[in-house]
Amino acid sequence: MYYAILAYHQEGVVESWSQEEDEALMVDLLQVNDRLVAQKSLGPAARLGPTERAVTLRGKGEGMVIDGPFAETKEQLLGFYVVDFPTIEGAIAAARELRRANPTAVYEIRPILLYVPGASLETRDEG
């Protein structure tokens, strides 16, 4: 079963980290990633860009594009992992490992009902 582990954090806190602090955190998180890859449980993972550059599409028909995600909480969705475990307990254990590496983050675990792997994306910097 595929599960999404959604990583929430206060965006201002993450943006306040020095490059050295961010790199140290990434070393710890990549150790967890490497272990999950070795056990063939980790799928795509992404660190999302700032919410100030996000837009939301909502409304009827083709919808209207509006600025930002307009989160109702202090935390924003800043990244996600897709993991594959037979039960949710495995996904919870993976999220606990991620939390040990980044203890100020919040991790939401949700089953994925549809998973369609896509083609690899070419990297482009749009801003």
Secondary structure, 3 states (H helix, E strand, C coil): CEEEEEEEECHHHHHHCCHHHHHHHHHHHHHHHHHHHHCCCEEEEEECCCHHHCEEEECCCCCEEEECCCCCCCCEEEEEEEEECCCHHHHHHHHHHHHHHCCCCEEEEEECCCCCCCCCCCCCCCC
